[in-house]
């Protein structure tokens, strides 16, 4: 036996175990929810206690009172709502439990969980928060890495702008690190919702990265900075990751390579079969590749500083404001950015690409309405329909 510990079992001992579901790259002012998992390490059922989320200066960012008794040995999670403070860059939070009569104070706080708060004009869009993992997409150790995924327009929260970086959440448990593995990353707008009709070829996409990636062991966000920024105008986004290494590189010691994924739609992701090999620069035939219902968890970093806010009122032929009307915009296709009018017929698309804008308003039982015009970066534009 390599490791054993003798621990005193106390009557009342509540432990702050971990911080979970953390948005690691929010923006100042974001209202987010973060989990704090706690465990009753005592021998008695717990009494009422408080679970807090605190920063490095012990400021309480948010808290939740737990009044329901927790059985000895049981764990649970408090989902705490809080507002990201007005800071930029590195920021750490910890979970804390506060219980009257707690006989052990050494385990009342979690380890720090690190965050990178974005500067003004930048948004980090988190897509997928599940803790499920896959050893097939986007990374796999056996054979070539050739994985394509479609992320839906609604995943981006109606934000257009310049994508400058993408990160995959990985859990790499290989027997060794693999530094300097050559990869290519392609992205592109698409009107496809799934990949059943075939691979989207690289000629339809933009190569935004080509170079080495360090595949190191651990649980972390593997960041891929773009060599070529991509102008995203809303709508579905196709992401293709291609490994240019020998397909046998990680065959012997790469077992345990996995990525976090979240369930989505049929055919949301397609990956080359394990054991299939590609020559450098080639693309697979449509007959090869497995389909998956999940998508890799990703963080997409979007610079929206040069977008424009477009707002207006939708009226019927008699000039009456109309509520519940779908308004779509976006430079690449008219369904890229979507919103709905309120009770006064008002709508707003806060992050629309600058330049010539074309909007469409639609509602069942009515003919579509349209509006168009120039929208200059950094300015608010009004377009009534």
C-alpha positions, 0 to 999 in steps of 0.5 A, a space after each residue: 500500500 503506497 498511500 494511507 492516512 489516519 483521519 479523525 472522524 469528527 461529529 461536525 465537519 463540512 468540507 468545501 470540495 471543489 469549484 465546478 462549472 466555472 466560466 474561465 474566460 468571462 467579461 466584466 459585468 457578466 452574470 454567471 453561475 458557478 458551482 461549489 461542491 461540498 461534502 459532509 465529512 462528519 459523523 452526524 447529519 449537517 445543520 444549516 450552513 452557508 456556501 460562498 464564492 470568494 476572491 483572493 482578497 476574501 471578498 464574498 462574490 456570492 453565497 447560498 444558504 443550505 438549510 436541508 440536512 446533508 447525511 454523513 459522507 454525502 456531497 452536493 453542489 450549490 450553484 451560486 449566481 454572481 457578477 464578474 467584477 470590473 477587473 482584467 486578466 488573471 482572477 481566482 475564486 475559491 469555494 468556502 463553507 461556513 457552518 456553526 460548530 464546524 470542528 475542522 477549519 482546515 478544509 473549509 475552502 477549496 483550492 483556487 480556480 483560475 480565470 482570465 477576465 477578458 478586456 473590453 471588446 472581447 468575448 469568450 464564448 463557452 460552448 458546451 459544459 458537460 463533463 463527458 469525455 470522448 477519445 475520438 473527437 477532436 483528438 485521438 491517439 490512434 490513426 490520423 486526427 481529422 475532425 469536423 464539427 458544426 457549432 450552431 449560430 445560437 451557441 454564440 449568443 448573437 455576437 458577431 465579430 473577429 474570432 482570434 482564438 479557439 480553445 478545446 477543453 481536454 483531459 490528456 492522460 497519456 503515458 507521455 507528453 507529445 510536444 510540437 505536433 503539427 496541426 492545421 485548423 480551418 473554420 468557415 460559415 455554413 448553412 448546414 446543420 449536420 455533416 450527413 451530406 459529407 465532409 465540408 472541404 477545406 476549399 470552403 473554409 479558411 485556414 486560420 492556424 498551421 503549426 505545432 501544438 504541445 499535447 501535454 498531460 493534464 486537464 486544461 484548455 488547449 488554446 489555438 491562437 489564429 494566424 489569420 483572424 476570421 470574420 464571423 458574421 453569425 450563423 453556423 460555424 464549421 471547425 475542422 482540426 487536422 493533424 499532419 503527424 504520422 498516424 502511428 505517432 501516439 499509437 504506443 503511449 497515447 492511450 488516455 487522450 480524451 476531450 470534453 464533449 457535450 451532446 448536440 444533434 445527430 451528425 454534429 461531429 464527424 471524425 476519421 475512423 481510428 486506423 485510417 491514415 492520410 498522406 500529408 495534405 490529402 482529404 478523406 473520401 466521404 465514405 470514410 468517417 464516423 458520425 457523433 451526436 456530440 460536439 467538443 467543448 470549446 471556447 471561442 474568443 471573439 473581438 466585437 469592438 468593431 461591430 455595431 448595434 442596430 435597433 429599430 421598430 417593426 410595424 404593420 402596414 397601418 403603422 402599428 408596432 408588432 410584438 413577437 416578430 423574428 428579426 434576422 441580420 448578419 452579413 453572411 446570411 440573413 439568419 446569422 443573427 436573430 432577435 424578437 421584437 418586444 411588446 412595443 415592437 422594438 428589437 436590437 441586434 447589439 453586435 452586428 458586423 459593420 458595413 452594409 446590413 440587410 435585415 429581415 422581419 418575419 412572422 406567421 400570417 404576414 409578408 416578410 419585411 426588409 430594411 437595409 443600410 450602412 452601419 458604421 463600426 462603433 456607432 448605433 444604427 436605427 433601422 425601422 422595418 
